[in-house]
């Protein structure tokens, strides 16, 4: 993390690389973020810090004017629903993080095996090996199965594979045994990071259920709420800022960038209007400066 560049005007604390389900390599994402004028970036691949770690060495040599935060997007369970929590600014080598990531990797593998078994029951043999080959070193997931199915002629395209076999309620929609929300928050806290509820509107919760989630999240030690995620309206943004303030949560912002798309978000979020708000990057910067002062 570079010397403080606050106040930031453009940040992006929610991005993905090909270490999970994004299309760009970590170095390509860093270069794209630099070109977009991003001053503070976090690579938050699903259940892995591989993307961040791959970017870190390149960053120290080529991107010193940009702040690079460690990041991850954890899958977890709350009220029988899968929700996502960002971990930002944590020590990736902390034992709690290492153990948690290992556990999630096994959960993903177990789910992949179940998906492959279900596909085999419909005559699609070799799905697990095919999906693993597609994934390479990336986190194994349904998009890799979809790509394999297209390559084998089992589906016209990715959308067809999901609509027929892998999407919600379909044959390959296997629910993984994700850890509970409280566990994930504790992993991040133990490693010195800030836990943030990612894209809170994506879960389609009622307002009262979202407040219940945030109440539990705060009780567990969660500190942040993503108030900008991808493309959303001004009214939604203001509602989320109001929720963050009422729960004393730091606000965060990210594109949730995965790949170039005519309709998808681009890297970089204008956060100039957030200067008066309690932001995740301010909290992390204050902690860093405090720690530096204690060491000195």
N, C-alpha and C positions, 0 to 999 in steps of 0.2 A: 504494500500500500504506500503510495507516494505521499510527500508532504501535503498538508491540507490545501485544497484548491477551493474551499468554500468561499462564497456561495456558488453552487453549481447551477447551471442553466439547462444543461441537457444530461440526463442520466438514463441508464437502462439496467435495472436490477432483476430482469427476468428474461433470459435468452437461452437458446438451446443450440447445441452443435451435433455433429454426427457421432458423438460419444453416447447420445441417447437417440432421440427421434428427429433431430435437426438435419439439415442438408449440408451445412458448411463445416469445414474443419475448424478447430479452435483458433488457429492462426488466421484463417480467412475471416472468422467472425471478429477477431481483434482488429484486423485491417479495415473491415467494413465499419466497425464502430468508430475508429479513428477518423475515417473519411466523413462520417456523419456528425463529427464534432462532439461525440460523447465524452464527457469529462469523468464519469464514474460508471463502471461496468461490472456486472456480475454474470458469469456463466452458470446457469442453474439447470444443468441436465437432470433428467429424472433418475433419482436414486443412485447417483454416482457423481464423484468429483473428478472423474477422469478428464473431462473437458477442461475444467479449471486448471488441473495440474499440467496438462499438456500445453496450456496457454502461458503458464507462469514464467517459464524460462525465456520464451520469446518476448514476453512482456518486459522483463527487466532490461533487455537489450534494446528494445525498439519502441516501447510505448510509455516511457517514464513520465510523460506529461499527463497521462490518463491514470486515474485511480482504478485499480483492479481489485475488487473484493472477491473473496472466496464465496462460492455459492453452490446450492443444490436444491432440487425440488423433490421433497419427500412425499411418498404416497402413504396415507394412513387412514384409520377408520374413526368415525365419530357418528354415533346414533345410527349404526348400520349403513352408513353412507361413506363412500370414498371421498376424502378431501385431500387437498394438497397444501403442504406447508413449506415455505421457502426457508432455508437456513442461510444466513448472510453473515459474513465476517467471522466465521468460526475457524478454529484450528483443525485442518483436515486430518492431521495425524493424531488427534486426541483419541484415546482408546474407546470412548463412547461412540464417536463417529465411525471409527473403523469397524467396530462390532455391529453397529446399526446398519451400515452400508452392506456388510457381508450378509446380514440377515435378510435384507431386502433383495439382494442378488439371488439368494436361494429361493425366496418367495416367487421371484420372477421365473426362475428355472422350473419350479414346481408347476406354476401356472402354464408355462409353455408346453410341458409334457402332457398336461391334461388337454390343452388345445389340440395338440398333435394326435392324441388318442381319439378325440372326438372327430377330428377330420378323417382319420383312418377308418372310422366306422362308416363313413360316407364314401369310402373308396379312394380317398386322397392319401395314399401311402407316401412315407418319406418326408412328411411335413416338418418334423423337428430338425432333421439334418439340413433340409433345404433352408429353413428360416435361420438356423445358426450360421450357415454359409453366407446368407445375405447380410446378417447382422455384423459378422466379423467381430471386432472388438467392442461394438456398441452394446448397450443394454438391450437384451432380447425382448421383443414385444410384438403385439399383433400386426403393426405395419410391416414387419419383416415376413410374417406369414403371408400377408396380402401380396407382397412383392413376389414371393415364391409362387403363389397360386397363379399370378398373372404370367410368370415366366413358364409355367407348366401348362398353360392354356386352360386352367380351371376357372378363370375369371377374365373378363374383358379388360378391366383396369382395376386400380386400387379401390375406387368407389364401389365397383361391382362386387369385389371380394368382401367388403365390409357390409354392403347392403344385403348380401345373400348368406354370408357365413360367419363373419367376425364382428359385426356391429352389435349394439345393445339388443339383448334378447335373442340373438342368433346362436347357432350351434357353438361357435368358438368364443362366445362371451363368457369366459370363465372368471369368476371373482377370486382374486388373490387373497391370501391371508395376511393382509397388511397389518402392521403394528397399530396400537391405539394412539390417538392424538397426543395424549399425555406423555407417552414414551418418546415420541419423536421430538416434542418440544424440549424434553429433558436432555436428549442427545445434543441438541443445538446449544442449549444453555450451558451444559457441562463443558462444551468445547469453546466457550466464550463468545458465541455468536448470538444473533437476534433471530428469533422465530417469527415468521410473517405468514398470515393467512393469504394464500394466493387466490387470485381471481374470484372473490367471494360471491359475485353475482352468477357465476357459471353453474353453481349448484342448484339454481332455481328454487332456493329456500323461500318460504314466506318470511316476512319481516320479523315475526316473533321467533321463528326457528333460527334465523341468522343471528339474532340477539342472544339466543341460548348458546349457539356455537361460540360466539365471542366471549360470553360470560365464562364458559368452561375453559376456553383458550387462555384467557387472562388468569384464571385460577391456577392453570398449569404452569404459568410463567411466560406465556407468549407476550410479545411486545409490539408487534407490527401488523398493519393491515394494508394490503395492496389496494390503493384507491384508483389507480390507473392501470389497466391491463388490456393491451391491444387497443382495438377501436371501441369506444363507448361514448355515450352522450354526456353532455354537460350536467344534466340533471342527475344522472347516475353517479357521476363523479362527486357532485356536491353532497349527495345522500351518504356516500361512503366516507367522505371527509367528516361529515357530522357524526357518523357512527364511531369513527376513530377517535374523535375528540371526546365523545361521551364515555368511551371505555379507556381513555388515556393511552391510546395506542399510537405509536409513531406511524406516520404515513409512508408508503413506499410506492414506487412507480416502475413499470416495465412494459416492454412491448409484447412479451411472450412470443418473440420471433422464433420461427422454426425454419422457414425457407422463403425464398422470393415468390411473391404471388401478387397478382393484380388486385386482389381483394384483401389480402392479409396485411398485418401491421409491418412497418419498417423499423429498423433498429433506431433507437433513440427516442426519448420522451422529453418534451419541453416542460420543465418544472420550475420555470421562473416565478410562477405565481405562488409557489410553496415556501418562499423565503420566511414567511411569518409562522409557518407551521412547524410542529415537531416532526422531523423526518428521520428515517432510519439512518441515512448517511450522516446526519448531524450527531446522532447518538453514538454511532461507531467511531466517528472522528474524535469526539470528546473522550471516549474510552481509550483510544489509541494515544492521545496526547497525555492523558492521565497516567497511563502505563509508562510512557516514555519519561515522564517527570519522576515517577517512582524509581525507575532504573537509574536515572541520572543522580 
